[in-house]
Amino acid sequence: MSQHPNASFHFGIQVETARLVDDKVVLSSNLGEVNTNFVIFCTGFCTDWAQRPEYARVAGHVRLWQDHYPSLPGAPDRELAGSPYLGSPYQFLEKQPGSLPGLERIHCFNYTAALSQGASAGDITQVSDGAQRLASGLIASLLEEDIDQHYARLQQYAEPELYGNEWQAATTLPQS
């Protein structure tokens, strides 16, 4: 219930047209016509994979929160259920392991990461911390991919840091 008698909330309304009639806003909607002085549209956030063609090949493979934690009976939440269930450095995870190798190379650093990672990817005050976590995760994954090569180069390293003759023994004792 709204806190003001002149304000009301209409959830789930689908506005089809809006027109101005005698200084009033008239909305035609799935609930009928609404006459009002002011309209505030709040669309919210919803992950709709179908609206982004660049995700067409991966969308069905991405683990979502609904895959990890089914919604409570009678309390479905489409926004939360459709959000990606991300790994630590914001990477997509496979719904079925092995179904799309390489999916973990796609990182989701935007508002939809909030459910998995908190506000660190979509909140101005925390984005620097989130970017640091993303960068650290990317660096770690690059190192891990080439760990055998790095370890082999480390084992081949033969240039000595010290030769043993850097220090000379003192010939006298310090005077006090």
Secondary structure, 3 states (H helix, E strand, C coil): CCCCCCCCCCCCCCEEEEEEECCEEEEEECCEEEEECCCCCCCCCCCCHHHCHHHCCCHHHECEHHHHCCCCCCCCCHHHHCCECCCCCCECCECCCCCCCCHHHCECCCHHHHHHHHHHHCCCCCHHHHHHHHHHHHHHHHHHHCHHHHHHHHHHCCCCCCCCCCCCCCCCCCCC
